[in-house]
Amino acid sequence: MAKDKVCKKCKVFVDGPVCPQCKGNKFSTVYQGKINVLDANKSYVAKQMELKEKGKYVIKVR
């Protein structure tokens, strides 16, 4: 089973070779904590992490 890769800059899960949010290409497979943001405007955690879009994110990435 392959481990999910995460963008180091915006902490979003990525499937392809380019991050869909920041268009970066620096990824990691080492992370801690997953969150799923359904509505970034109403989410307290999304506001604290300064997230603007819905999606699957990690709390800490190395």
Secondary structure, 3 states (H helix, E strand, C coil): CCCCEEECCCCEEECCCCCCCCCCCCEECCEEEEEEECCCCCCHHHHHHCCCCCEEEEEEEC
